């Protein structure tokens, strides 16, 4: 059976279910559930949700379909209506979870320790790369990219226009990219 045929069959069963045919409704839900599981597992994986959330999504979608089945317009295809419900239930789960991310403490400590060791090496690398630039490009890149000074402040300090600073920064970064690529090729 093709996807189109399957969706047409689902449409027929849902129309019959809305008209009161309980058998058609049961067939529809039975046929739809494995499809929902596949979608829920894939979407949970894509969103970084644990696989255990997939079954919750399926159950919430099935409940929403049951409660909202009268809102489906039989003149329209069923699949987009179901897809919207799945999307909304996934959004609900993401909202409930918030932005909570579990990271083992050991991983954080390892990253912080490695950053502490890399600081002096990184500083030497930056100075080495910037030494390839002449003034005022070296000063502009250091001021904006390393110190975090604004273009306006850098322009005022160097007695240049903001446009000239932006152009010089762009050219300097392009030169640095070329230099970096040639050294790491």
ABEGO torsion letter per residue (X at the ends): XBAAAAAAAAAAAAAAAAAGBAAAAAAAAAAAAAAAAAAAAAAAAAAGBBAAAAAAAAAAAAAAAAAAAAABBAABBAAAAAAAAAAAAAAAAAAAAEABBBBBAAAAAAAAAAAAAAAAAAAAAAAAAAAABBOAAAAAAAAAAAAGBBAAAAAAAAGBBAAAAAAAAAAAAAAAAAAAAAAAX
